Amino acid sequence: MSETRFESRTVIVTGAGSGIGRATAVRLAAEGARVVAVDLVRDRLRQVEAELGDRVVAVDGDLVDQLTIDRVIAAAEGQVDGLANIAGIMDGFEPTAEIHDDTWDRVLSVNLTAMMRLTRAVLPIMLARGKGAIVNVGSEAGLRGSAAGTPYTVSKHAVNGFTTSTAFFYTPKGVRCNAVAPGPVATNIEAPFRSEWAQQRLGPIMQVALPPVAQPEALAAAITWLLSDDASDVSGAVLPVDGGWAAI
Ligand SMILES: NC(=O)c1ccc[n+]([C@@H]2O[C@H](COP(=O)([O-])OP(=O)(O)OC[C@H]3O[C@@H](n4cnc5c(N)ncnc54)[C@H](O)[C@@H]3O)[C@@H](O)[C@H]2O)c1
């Protein structure tokens, strides 16, 4: 950890009210960044503001809503050095035959469409300066079919494609784009088993394969590294940060 690695830099962090997003906002601020912290839940952001003081600008709202994206861009005041797309939600472990349209729509909207819209809005600012770093939070469910239900698995596989395509188009223009794929992390994310078949099918696999639960700070360290100049030659990577789960 360096107190100056992000000095004079502005980094947008979504999902900053809880879990991995909160840990990332705290670490970036500790390393000198001005953090634009975005979350759906206002009370959570108040706690982050209380902890980080004038190093944070809080924006509450639903990132699926274009109005929230516009307010985030306004809060950045024309400078965005880094973007951490962390906000996300789980499904109810539904296999394909049991998917409800509202779960499908919401999971894809939050985990993928909101990420695309905010990234699309931030890119012109980064491209104008010829420099920027984007980190998307995927999941172990983006690397295999046995870590969640179908909607979440689809959304996180799509995050990987969004990451590599964005890296392909913009790395030559100075903007890097990478993803991390976490295993289990101790956060407030809700993941209720709503399918008996999923419980039967996934339960035994998870008992054998699941690594120990990580703390959000371990993810924050990897995300912060990818946002920093220490990762200046890394772009288009999907980095498992999962206690070795991807190696099984
Ligand atoms: N916790 C895990 O085990 C785990 C594993 C793999 C991947 N992930 C991913 O990590 C990311 C962060 O999750 P977490 O575990 O820290 O969960 P969390 O629930 O603790 O934090 C996520 C935050 O995102 C916010 N959020 C959700 N939807 C939003 C929206 N539409 N607009 C604005 N904010 C919104 C929530 O209010 C919450 O504060 C997610 O993308 C998740 O899929 C988590």
The ligand as an SDF file (V2000), in Angstrom:
LIG
                    3D

 44 48  0  0  0  0  0  0  0  0999 V2000
  -19.4940  -11.8740   -2.5140 N   0  0  0  0  0  0  0  0  0  0  0  0
  -19.1210  -12.8400   -3.3360 C   0  0  0  0  0  0  0  0  0  0  0  0
  -18.9510  -14.0080   -2.9330 O   0  0  0  0  0  0  0  0  0  0  0  0
  -18.8660  -12.5420   -4.7940 C   0  0  0  0  0  0  0  0  0  0  0  0
  -18.2860  -13.5400   -5.5820 C   0  0  0  0  0  0  0  0  0  0  0  0
  -18.0460  -13.2750   -6.9320 C   0  0  0  0  0  0  0  0  0  0  0  0
  -18.3740  -12.0540   -7.4610 C   0  0  0  0  0  0  0  0  0  0  0  0
  -18.9500  -11.1010   -6.6700 N   0  0  0  0  0  0  0  0  0  0  0  0
  -19.2850   -9.8230   -7.3010 C   0  0  0  0  0  0  0  0  0  0  0  0
  -18.7220   -8.7710   -6.5570 O   0  0  0  0  0  0  0  0  0  0  0  0
  -19.4590   -7.5860   -6.7890 C   0  0  0  0  0  0  0  0  0  0  0  0
  -19.7090   -6.8830   -5.4680 C   0  0  0  0  0  0  0  0  0  0  0  0
  -20.5530   -7.6980   -4.6860 O   0  0  0  0  0  0  0  0  0  0  0  0
  -20.4240   -7.8470   -3.1030 P   0  0  0  0  0  0  0  0  0  0  0  0
  -20.2550   -9.2870   -2.8290 O   0  0  0  0  0  0  0  0  0  0  0  0
  -19.4740   -6.8720   -2.5490 O   0  0  0  0  0  0  0  0  0  0  0  0
  -21.9400   -7.5260   -2.6980 O   0  0  0  0  0  0  0  0  0  0  0  0
  -22.6160   -6.4500   -1.7240 P   0  0  0  0  0  0  0  0  0  0  0  0
  -24.0780   -6.7260   -1.8290 O   0  0  0  0  0  0  0  0  0  0  0  0
  -21.9920   -6.4830   -0.3810 O   0  0  0  0  0  0  0  0  0  0  0  0
  -22.2740   -5.0510   -2.4230 O   0  0  0  0  0  0  0  0  0  0  0  0
  -22.8190   -4.6940   -3.6580 C   0  0  0  0  0  0  0  0  0  0  0  0
  -23.2970   -3.2510   -3.5970 C   0  0  0  0  0  0  0  0  0  0  0  0
  -23.8010   -2.9090   -4.9030 O   0  0  0  0  0  0  0  0  0  0  0  0
  -24.9620   -2.1090   -4.7210 C   0  0  0  0  0  0  0  0  0  0  0  0
  -25.8400   -2.2320   -5.8860 N   0  0  0  0  0  0  0  0  0  0  0  0
  -26.5400   -3.3250   -6.2840 C   0  0  0  0  0  0  0  0  0  0  0  0
  -27.2780   -3.0360   -7.3570 N   0  0  0  0  0  0  0  0  0  0  0  0
  -27.0640   -1.7340   -7.6440 C   0  0  0  0  0  0  0  0  0  0  0  0
  -27.5800   -0.8480   -8.6230 C   0  0  0  0  0  0  0  0  0  0  0  0
  -28.4930   -1.2610   -9.5200 N   0  0  0  0  0  0  0  0  0  0  0  0
  -27.1450    0.4390   -8.6290 N   0  0  0  0  0  0  0  0  0  0  0  0
  -26.2530    0.8670   -7.7050 C   0  0  0  0  0  0  0  0  0  0  0  0
  -25.7410    0.0710   -6.7580 N   0  0  0  0  0  0  0  0  0  0  0  0
  -26.1540   -1.2110   -6.7190 C   0  0  0  0  0  0  0  0  0  0  0  0
  -25.6280   -2.6850   -3.4640 C   0  0  0  0  0  0  0  0  0  0  0  0
  -26.5040   -1.7470   -2.8720 O   0  0  0  0  0  0  0  0  0  0  0  0
  -24.4330   -3.0450   -2.5920 C   0  0  0  0  0  0  0  0  0  0  0  0
  -24.1290   -2.0100   -1.6710 O   0  0  0  0  0  0  0  0  0  0  0  0
  -20.7080   -8.0100   -7.5550 C   0  0  0  0  0  0  0  0  0  0  0  0
  -20.5630   -7.7080   -8.9160 O   0  0  0  0  0  0  0  0  0  0  0  0
  -20.7630   -9.5060   -7.3420 C   0  0  0  0  0  0  0  0  0  0  0  0
  -21.4220  -10.1670   -8.3990 O   0  0  0  0  0  0  0  0  0  0  0  0
  -19.1930  -11.3190   -5.3610 C   0  0  0  0  0  0  0  0  0  0  0  0
  1  2  1  0
  2  3  2  0
  2  4  1  0
  4  5  1  0
  4 44  2  0
  5  6  2  0
  6  7  1  0
  7  8  2  0
  8  9  1  0
  8 44  1  0
  9 10  1  0
  9 42  1  0
 10 11  1  0
 11 12  1  0
 11 40  1  0
 12 13  1  0
 13 14  1  0
 14 15  2  0
 14 16  1  0
 14 17  1  0
 17 18  1  0
 18 19  2  0
 18 20  1  0
 18 21  1  0
 21 22  1  0
 22 23  1  0
 23 24  1  0
 23 38  1  0
 24 25  1  0
 25 26  1  0
 25 36  1  0
 26 27  1  0
 26 35  1  0
 27 28  2  0
 28 29  1  0
 29 30  1  0
 29 35  2  0
 30 31  1  0
 30 32  2  0
 32 33  1  0
 33 34  2  0
 34 35  1  0
 36 37  1  0
 36 38  1  0
 38 39  1  0
 40 41  1  0
 40 42  1  0
 42 43  1  0
M  CHG  2   8   1  16  -1
M  END
$$$$
